[in-house]
Amino acid sequence: MNKGELVDAVAEKASVTKKQADAVLTAALETIVEAVSSGDKVTLVGFGSFESRERKAREGRNPKTNEKMLIPETKVPAFSAGKMFREKVAPPKL
């Protein structure tokens, strides 16, 4: 599903126009990106949480020359699915 299809689905479920659904979805995504990039954690109960994580510096290899190189420490965005989301995707086995 791409963004256009998501907008269509949200518009239909919420009984709003596609333009309104697109505006709300875009605003929500921009707000999440801004919050995470500034170091905040965004938690949507039942869905999951978005946060920034530190990736430690590590040694890697240049695939062309096979030469060792140091990959610097960096921050990466991360998503952890909530319990309800995980159970919907993979129901617990009995």
N, C-alpha and C positions, 0 to 999 in steps of 0.2 A: 504494500500500500504506500503510495506516495502522498505528498502534502495535499494535492488537489483532491485525491480520493478521500483523505481524512477530513478535509473541509466539507466535502459533500455529505459524508456520514454524520458529522457533527451537526451540520445544518438540518439534516433530516430528523435526527434524534431530539434536537433542542427546539425544533419548529421555528427556526430563524432563517433569514436569507443567507445565501452562500457568502455574500459580502460581509455580513455581520460575523459569521462563523470564522471567516478568514482573518478578520481584524482581531477577534478575541484570541484565536490560536496563535497568530503572529505576536501579539502583545505578551501572551503567556510565555512563549518560547524565548522571546527577547529578555523578559524579566528573569527567567531561570538562568540564561546565559550570563547576564550581567551580575546576578547574585553569586553564582559559582566562580566567575572570573575574579570577583573581589574577595574571594575566600570564604563566603558564606555557604552553608549547607541548606539545600532546599528539600524538605520532606513533604511528600504527599501521602498521607496515611492510606495504607492498603495498596497503593500503586508502587511507591518506591522513593528513593532519595538520590539526589544529585549532589556531588561534592567534588572538590579539587583534591587530588592526591599527589604526594611527592614521589617521583621516581628517582631512586638513588643513581649516582654516577656508577658506570660499569664499564668493563672492558669489552670491546667488540672487535670485529675484523672487517677490513675493507674487502668486499667480495671480489673486486678486480685484482688487487695486488696481494691479498691474503695477509696484509700488514696489520699488526695490532694497532688499535686506536682507543682513546678514551672517549666514551660517550658521556657528556656532561649531565649533571642532575637537572631535572625538569619537572614541571607541574603538568598533570594530565587530568582531564575531566573523567569522572567515574559515575556509574549508575549502579545502584543496588536495588534489585526488585523487592517489593514488599511481599509479605506473606500471602495476601489475597491474590496478587498477580502471579506469584510462583505456583500456587495451588491451582489456579485457573489453567496455566500452561501445562503443568505436569501434576495432575491430581495424585494425592497420596495413595499408595497401594495398600490394600487391606490384606 
